[in-house]
Amino acid sequence: MWVGVHYPFDVLAGAVIACLTAVAVVYLPICQRSVNTILSCYEWLEQKVVRKRTK
């Protein structure tokens, strides 16, 4: 921006993307636990359904 290579919007967009990435990295472990719980429930349910079909 200082030497005219970037427009101010380019710098602002880069800062926004960097902030969103930082927030995602910080909160990823919290979201990962809930995703793992949901997947575990789905796998349990899937095993129950598959057992009923194979019997």
C-alpha positions in Angstrom: 0.0 0.0 0.0 2.9 2.3 0.9 4.5 2.0 -2.6 1.2 1.7 -4.5 1.3 -2.1 -5.0 -1.9 -2.8 -3.1 -5.2 -1.0 -2.8 -6.5 -0.4 0.7 -9.3 -2.9 0.2 -6.7 -5.6 -0.6 -5.0 -5.0 2.8 -8.4 -4.9 4.6 -9.6 -8.2 2.9 -6.3 -9.9 3.9 -6.7 -8.7 7.5 -10.3 -10.0 7.6 -9.2 -13.4 6.2 -6.4 -13.6 8.7 -8.7 -12.8 11.6 -11.3 -15.4 10.5 -8.6 -18.0 10.2 -7.2 -17.2 13.7 -10.7 -17.5 15.2 -11.3 -20.8 13.4 -8.0 -22.2 14.7 -8.7 -21.1 18.2 -12.3 -22.6 18.3 -11.6 -25.7 16.2 -11.0 -28.0 19.2 -14.3 -27.0 20.7 -16.2 -27.7 17.5 -14.2 -30.9 16.9 -15.5 -32.4 20.1 -19.1 -31.9 19.1 -18.4 -33.2 15.6 -16.8 -36.3 17.1 -19.8 -36.8 19.4 -22.3 -36.5 16.5 -20.2 -38.9 14.4 -20.1 -41.4 17.2 -23.8 -41.3 17.6 -24.3 -41.8 13.8 -21.9 -44.7 13.7 -23.7 -46.4 16.7 -27.0 -45.9 14.9 -25.6 -47.2 11.7 -24.3 -50.4 13.3 -27.8 -51.0 14.9 -29.4 -50.6 11.5 -26.9 -52.8 9.7 -27.3 -55.6 12.3 -31.0 -55.6 11.9 -30.8 -55.9 8.1 -28.2 -58.8 8.2 -30.2 -60.9 10.7 
